Amino acid sequence: MNVTKVLLIALIASVSALLTLWVAGGLTTSGWYIPIVFLVIASVISDRIGLGSISEFLKSK
């Protein structure tokens, strides 16, 4: 199983949740980069331990 695929789905879900809260007016834009930073760090770790990389995920499409 490609862990990066799971991480990309989690990124999309978290960004959409942040945008929903921001549109509702209850959240500032100060933490918008946190899901992206998490994805980058988790993708590097996933690639290093052999669980899949972003390039493998994109090639599988």
Phi and psi in radians as a Rosetta constraint file:
Dihedral C 1 N 2 CA 2 C 2 CIRCULARHARMONIC -1.507 0.35
Dihedral N 2 CA 2 C 2 N 3 CIRCULARHARMONIC 1.928 0.35
Dihedral C 2 N 3 CA 3 C 3 CIRCULARHARMONIC -1.135 0.35
Dihedral N 3 CA 3 C 3 N 4 CIRCULARHARMONIC -0.541 0.35
Dihedral C 3 N 4 CA 4 C 4 CIRCULARHARMONIC -1.079 0.35
Dihedral N 4 CA 4 C 4 N 5 CIRCULARHARMONIC -0.609 0.35
Dihedral C 4 N 5 CA 5 C 5 CIRCULARHARMONIC -1.081 0.35
Dihedral N 5 CA 5 C 5 N 6 CIRCULARHARMONIC -0.762 0.35
Dihedral C 5 N 6 CA 6 C 6 CIRCULARHARMONIC -1.110 0.35
Dihedral N 6 CA 6 C 6 N 7 CIRCULARHARMONIC -0.709 0.35
Dihedral C 6 N 7 CA 7 C 7 CIRCULARHARMONIC -1.159 0.35
Dihedral N 7 CA 7 C 7 N 8 CIRCULARHARMONIC -0.662 0.35
Dihedral C 7 N 8 CA 8 C 8 CIRCULARHARMONIC -1.153 0.35
Dihedral N 8 CA 8 C 8 N 9 CIRCULARHARMONIC -0.688 0.35
Dihedral C 8 N 9 CA 9 C 9 CIRCULARHARMONIC -1.107 0.35
Dihedral N 9 CA 9 C 9 N 10 CIRCULARHARMONIC -0.726 0.35
Dihedral C 9 N 10 CA 10 C 10 CIRCULARHARMONIC -1.127 0.35
Dihedral N 10 CA 10 C 10 N 11 CIRCULARHARMONIC -0.657 0.35
Dihedral C 10 N 11 CA 11 C 11 CIRCULARHARMONIC -1.105 0.35
Dihedral N 11 CA 11 C 11 N 12 CIRCULARHARMONIC -0.814 0.35
Dihedral C 11 N 12 CA 12 C 12 CIRCULARHARMONIC -1.065 0.35
Dihedral N 12 CA 12 C 12 N 13 CIRCULARHARMONIC -0.756 0.35
Dihedral C 12 N 13 CA 13 C 13 CIRCULARHARMONIC -1.124 0.35
Dihedral N 13 CA 13 C 13 N 14 CIRCULARHARMONIC -0.745 0.35
Dihedral C 13 N 14 CA 14 C 14 CIRCULARHARMONIC -1.234 0.35
Dihedral N 14 CA 14 C 14 N 15 CIRCULARHARMONIC -0.676 0.35
Dihedral C 14 N 15 CA 15 C 15 CIRCULARHARMONIC -1.165 0.35
Dihedral N 15 CA 15 C 15 N 16 CIRCULARHARMONIC -0.712 0.35
Dihedral C 15 N 16 CA 16 C 16 CIRCULARHARMONIC -1.147 0.35
Dihedral N 16 CA 16 C 16 N 17 CIRCULARHARMONIC -0.632 0.35
Dihedral C 16 N 17 CA 17 C 17 CIRCULARHARMONIC -1.151 0.35
Dihedral N 17 CA 17 C 17 N 18 CIRCULARHARMONIC -0.733 0.35
Dihedral C 17 N 18 CA 18 C 18 CIRCULARHARMONIC -1.098 0.35
Dihedral N 18 CA 18 C 18 N 19 CIRCULARHARMONIC -0.727 0.35
Dihedral C 18 N 19 CA 19 C 19 CIRCULARHARMONIC -1.143 0.35
Dihedral N 19 CA 19 C 19 N 20 CIRCULARHARMONIC -0.673 0.35
Dihedral C 19 N 20 CA 20 C 20 CIRCULARHARMONIC -1.088 0.35
Dihedral N 20 CA 20 C 20 N 21 CIRCULARHARMONIC -0.786 0.35
Dihedral C 20 N 21 CA 21 C 21 CIRCULARHARMONIC -1.162 0.35
Dihedral N 21 CA 21 C 21 N 22 CIRCULARHARMONIC -0.632 0.35
Dihedral C 21 N 22 CA 22 C 22 CIRCULARHARMONIC -1.174 0.35
Dihedral N 22 CA 22 C 22 N 23 CIRCULARHARMONIC -0.750 0.35
Dihedral C 22 N 23 CA 23 C 23 CIRCULARHARMONIC -1.126 0.35
Dihedral N 23 CA 23 C 23 N 24 CIRCULARHARMONIC -0.640 0.35
Dihedral C 23 N 24 CA 24 C 24 CIRCULARHARMONIC -1.199 0.35
Dihedral N 24 CA 24 C 24 N 25 CIRCULARHARMONIC -0.246 0.35
Dihedral C 24 N 25 CA 25 C 25 CIRCULARHARMONIC 1.621 0.35
Dihedral N 25 CA 25 C 25 N 26 CIRCULARHARMONIC 0.125 0.35
Dihedral C 25 N 26 CA 26 C 26 CIRCULARHARMONIC -1.770 0.35
Dihedral N 26 CA 26 C 26 N 27 CIRCULARHARMONIC 0.061 0.35
Dihedral C 26 N 27 CA 27 C 27 CIRCULARHARMONIC -2.377 0.35
Dihedral N 27 CA 27 C 27 N 28 CIRCULARHARMONIC 2.414 0.35
Dihedral C 27 N 28 CA 28 C 28 CIRCULARHARMONIC -1.481 0.35
Dihedral N 28 CA 28 C 28 N 29 CIRCULARHARMONIC 2.975 0.35
Dihedral C 28 N 29 CA 29 C 29 CIRCULARHARMONIC -1.558 0.35
Dihedral N 29 CA 29 C 29 N 30 CIRCULARHARMONIC 0.252 0.35
Dihedral C 29 N 30 CA 30 C 30 CIRCULARHARMONIC -1.250 0.35
Dihedral N 30 CA 30 C 30 N 31 CIRCULARHARMONIC -0.453 0.35
Dihedral C 30 N 31 CA 31 C 31 CIRCULARHARMONIC -1.925 0.35
Dihedral N 31 CA 31 C 31 N 32 CIRCULARHARMONIC 0.410 0.35
Dihedral C 31 N 32 CA 32 C 32 CIRCULARHARMONIC -1.150 0.35
Dihedral N 32 CA 32 C 32 N 33 CIRCULARHARMONIC -0.444 0.35
Dihedral C 32 N 33 CA 33 C 33 CIRCULARHARMONIC -1.492 0.35
Dihedral N 33 CA 33 C 33 N 34 CIRCULARHARMONIC -0.192 0.35
Dihedral C 33 N 34 CA 34 C 34 CIRCULARHARMONIC -1.046 0.35
Dihedral N 34 CA 34 C 34 N 35 CIRCULARHARMONIC -0.805 0.35
Dihedral C 34 N 35 CA 35 C 35 CIRCULARHARMONIC -1.080 0.35
Dihedral N 35 CA 35 C 35 N 36 CIRCULARHARMONIC -0.607 0.35
Dihedral C 35 N 36 CA 36 C 36 CIRCULARHARMONIC -1.205 0.35
Dihedral N 36 CA 36 C 36 N 37 CIRCULARHARMONIC -0.745 0.35
Dihedral C 36 N 37 CA 37 C 37 CIRCULARHARMONIC -1.090 0.35
Dihedral N 37 CA 37 C 37 N 38 CIRCULARHARMONIC -0.743 0.35
Dihedral C 37 N 38 CA 38 C 38 CIRCULARHARMONIC -1.043 0.35
Dihedral N 38 CA 38 C 38 N 39 CIRCULARHARMONIC -0.771 0.35
Dihedral C 38 N 39 CA 39 C 39 CIRCULARHARMONIC -1.079 0.35
Dihedral N 39 CA 39 C 39 N 40 CIRCULARHARMONIC -0.776 0.35
Dihedral C 39 N 40 CA 40 C 40 CIRCULARHARMONIC -1.108 0.35
Dihedral N 40 CA 40 C 40 N 41 CIRCULARHARMONIC -0.822 0.35
Dihedral C 40 N 41 CA 41 C 41 CIRCULARHARMONIC -1.121 0.35
Dihedral N 41 CA 41 C 41 N 42 CIRCULARHARMONIC -0.795 0.35
Dihedral C 41 N 42 CA 42 C 42 CIRCULARHARMONIC -1.169 0.35
Dihedral N 42 CA 42 C 42 N 43 CIRCULARHARMONIC -0.603 0.35
Dihedral C 42 N 43 CA 43 C 43 CIRCULARHARMONIC -1.176 0.35
Dihedral N 43 CA 43 C 43 N 44 CIRCULARHARMONIC -0.687 0.35
Dihedral C 43 N 44 CA 44 C 44 CIRCULARHARMONIC -1.131 0.35
Dihedral N 44 CA 44 C 44 N 45 CIRCULARHARMONIC -0.779 0.35
Dihedral C 44 N 45 CA 45 C 45 CIRCULARHARMONIC -1.093 0.35
Dihedral N 45 CA 45 C 45 N 46 CIRCULARHARMONIC -0.760 0.35
Dihedral C 45 N 46 CA 46 C 46 CIRCULARHARMONIC -1.061 0.35
Dihedral N 46 CA 46 C 46 N 47 CIRCULARHARMONIC -0.718 0.35
Dihedral C 46 N 47 CA 47 C 47 CIRCULARHARMONIC -1.173 0.35
Dihedral N 47 CA 47 C 47 N 48 CIRCULARHARMONIC -0.708 0.35
Dihedral C 47 N 48 CA 48 C 48 CIRCULARHARMONIC -1.160 0.35
Dihedral N 48 CA 48 C 48 N 49 CIRCULARHARMONIC -0.609 0.35
Dihedral C 48 N 49 CA 49 C 49 CIRCULARHARMONIC -1.668 0.35
Dihedral N 49 CA 49 C 49 N 50 CIRCULARHARMONIC 0.097 0.35
Dihedral C 49 N 50 CA 50 C 50 CIRCULARHARMONIC 1.464 0.35
Dihedral N 50 CA 50 C 50 N 51 CIRCULARHARMONIC 0.428 0.35
Dihedral C 50 N 51 CA 51 C 51 CIRCULARHARMONIC -1.692 0.35
Dihedral N 51 CA 51 C 51 N 52 CIRCULARHARMONIC 0.094 0.35
Dihedral C 51 N 52 CA 52 C 52 CIRCULARHARMONIC 2.104 0.35
Dihedral N 52 CA 52 C 52 N 53 CIRCULARHARMONIC 2.632 0.35
Dihedral C 52 N 53 CA 53 C 53 CIRCULARHARMONIC -2.219 0.35
Dihedral N 53 CA 53 C 53 N 54 CIRCULARHARMONIC 2.960 0.35
Dihedral C 53 N 54 CA 54 C 54 CIRCULARHARMONIC -1.122 0.35
Dihedral N 54 CA 54 C 54 N 55 CIRCULARHARMONIC -0.684 0.35
Dihedral C 54 N 55 CA 55 C 55 CIRCULARHARMONIC -1.129 0.35
Dihedral N 55 CA 55 C 55 N 56 CIRCULARHARMONIC -0.662 0.35
Dihedral C 55 N 56 CA 56 C 56 CIRCULARHARMONIC -1.131 0.35
Dihedral N 56 CA 56 C 56 N 57 CIRCULARHARMONIC -0.683 0.35
Dihedral C 56 N 57 CA 57 C 57 CIRCULARHARMONIC -1.120 0.35
Dihedral N 57 CA 57 C 57 N 58 CIRCULARHARMONIC -0.748 0.35
Dihedral C 57 N 58 CA 58 C 58 CIRCULARHARMONIC -1.222 0.35
Dihedral N 58 CA 58 C 58 N 59 CIRCULARHARMONIC -0.583 0.35
Dihedral C 58 N 59 CA 59 C 59 CIRCULARHARMONIC -1.232 0.35
Dihedral N 59 CA 59 C 59 N 60 CIRCULARHARMONIC -0.465 0.35
Dihedral C 59 N 60 CA 60 C 60 CIRCULARHARMONIC -1.318 0.35
Dihedral N 60 CA 60 C 60 N 61 CIRCULARHARMONIC -0.196 0.35
